[in-house]
């Protein structure tokens, strides 16, 4: 059986990078994507090839339907079909509800939600034809609870969760599972110099007493896209050290 192929959006750094490296180690061909920083994607590709894996880079703005179509077609031309879709790319701008411009609102929706819709529409035919596929979307801990000052982010992430549930029901019978991951505070991503939160206090508030790592997320993705994860479908899986629990 030929190697399966995975698209990982936003794969030049942080969680996306860890997912790409993890899936390559698991034997997948990996399609790397970023919107602007090609050198970051090239660095990840070099890590993959040095370890004996196969990587292909297709840059593009996932908030553009035309770019999404091009990314998938380029990946298909390179590898033949798409088996796994990881919709990791996201933006989280401040946008106070009474001040946000409609164009900014739509941009957040395009990147955080519509990209998942567009990619799924492009990739599902391959998955259905093979009778096997995996879609993994992303929400977020704060989006679940409600972001003050980030209404567009909250709404877009809830829309991605709704899409995930619908895809799970509609395409589960075709052998395609769809799940969504909700990361907690992730080390590296969280400690951006522009972020002035007290991370020492934040760590103490987490039951496991540490921040998450990109590898914590990648490990779950690896399970979800494996044959062993085939009975996990339509779920929101939280990776936050116990800060937020589903009831």
N, C-alpha and C positions, 0 to 999 in steps of 0.2 A: 504494500500500500504506500503510495507517495506521501511525502510529508504534508501535513495540513498547514494552511496559511492563516495567519492572524494579522488583522489591521489593528494597530494601537495608535489612537490619536493623541496628540500632545506628548510624544514619546521621547523628547529630547532631554528631559530632566525629571527629577523627583519621582513621583509615583509612576508616571508613564515610562520613564527609563527603567525602573525596577521591573515593571511588568514585562517590558520588551525583553530584557535580559533573562528573566525567569522563563518566559515562554520559549525563547530560543533554546535554553538549556533543556527544556522538555521536548525538544525536537520539532518545534514549529518553524516554518518560514515566517519571518516577521517583516511587516510593512511599517516602516517608521514614518511619522508625520509630525510636522510642526508648521506654524504659520509664517515664521520669519527667520528664526535662528537655525539655519541649515547646518552650521558648524557643530551645534549641539547634537543634532541628529547624526552627523557624520562621526562624531566621537562615539556615540552609542553603537553605530554600525561597525566601527572598528573593533569595539569590545566583543561584539557578537562574532565577527569573522575570525578574530584572534582565538576565540574559544571553539572554532570549528562550525559555527552556525551560519545561517544565510539571512541576510538583511537586504532590504530594498527601501530606498527613501523616495517618498513623493510628497513634496511640500504643498501646502495649500491651506486656505482659510476655511475651516469647517463650518463657519457661519455663512458660507456662500454655497448655495445649492449646486451651482456650476462647478465649483471646486470639488465638492464632494463627489459628484459624478466622475470628474476627471481622476480623482485619487483612486476610486474603486476600479475604474477601467484600466488605469495604469497597473494596478496591482494584479488584476485579472490577466492582463497581457503578459505580465512577468511570471506568474505562478499558475495560471489556468483557472483557478476558482478561489473563492473566499470561504473559509470554514468558521472563522472566529472573528467577532467584531467587538473591540473594546473601545467604547466611547468615553475616553478619559478627559479630553480637552474641555476646559471650562474657564469662564471669567467671573469675577466677583466684585464688580465696581460698586462704589458707594452711589446710591441713587435714591435720595429721599423721595418719598412717594409724591409729595406735592410739588416737587421741583424737577423730577426726572423728565427729560424730553422724550417724546414718543419714539424718536429715532434711536435713542439710547436703550429704551425699553425693548424695542424690537431686536436690537443687536444682541442683547443678553439672551433673549428667547432663541435667536438663531443659533448661537454658539452652544448654549446649555441644553436646549431641548430639540429644536428643529434639526440640528445636525444628527442627533440620534435617530430621528424620523427619516431623514434623507438617506443616511447610511444604511439603515435597516431595509428600506425599500430597494436599495441597490444590491445589497448582499443576500437578502433572503432567497431569491431565486436559485442561487448556487447551493445554498444550504438545503433547500427543499428538494432539489434535484438529487443530491447525494443522500438525503434522508438523515442528515446529521448536521448540527450547527450549534453555535453558542454565541449569545449576545450578552454582554455585560455593560450596564450603564452605571452612572454615578450620581448620587445625591450627596447630601452632607448633613452632619449632625446639627449645625446651626440652622440650616434650611428646614430640617424637620421641625424644629422648635419655633421657627419664625425669626427672620433676621430684621432687627430694627435698622432702618436706613438702607436696607437692601431688599426691598419688596420684589424687584424683578428677579433677583437671584432665587429667592424663596419660591416664587411662582414657577420659574423655569424648572427648578429641581423637582417640585411636586408634579409638574407635567411629565418629566422624564420617568418618574415613578409610575404614573398612570399608564404611560406608553408601555412600560415594562410589563405590567400586569396584563395588559391587553394582548401583547405579543405572546406572552407565556400561554395564555388560553387558546389563542388562535393557531399557533404554530407548534405547540407541544406535540400534537398528534403527528406532525411531520418529522419529529426527531430533533426539533430545535428548541433549546431552552433559553429563557431570558430571565436575567436576574439583575438586581441593582445593589451596589455597595454604598454604604454610608460611612466614610472614614471619620474618625475623631480628629483631634489635633495631631498633626504629623510633624515630627522633627525635621528641620531643614526647610520644608515649605512654610512652617509656622514662624520660623525665626528670621523672616525677612526684616532687614534693618528698618523698614517703614512701619513695622508692627511693634507697638510699644506695650504690649501686654506683659504682665508679670508672669513669666514662664515658670519660675520656681514655685510660685503659688499655684499655678495651673497644674503642674505635675503633682503637687500634694493633694489636689482635688480629685485626681483620677484614682480609682480604687487600686489599680495595679502599680501606681506610683511612678509612672513614666509616660512620656509622650510616645505616640506611635511612630513607626518608621515606614518608609516606602515598601520595605520588604514584607512588613506585616500585611499590607494590602496585596502585594504580588502573590504571596503564598495562597491567599484566598482565591484570587483569580485563577491561579494554576489548578486548584481543585475544581472550580466551577467549569473550566473549559476541558477538563479531562473526562474520560469515559466513566470514571468513578463518581463524578459529580452529576451524572445524567438524571438523577432523581430529584435534584434541587432545581426547582422551576418556579418562577413567579414570586420570588422572595426578595425582601429587603434584608440584607445582611450587614449588621452594624459591627464595625471594628473600631471601638473607641475606649477600650480598657474598662468599660463598665460605667461610664459617665451617664449615658442615656440607655435605657432599656425599653424594649417594646413590651406592651401589655397585651 
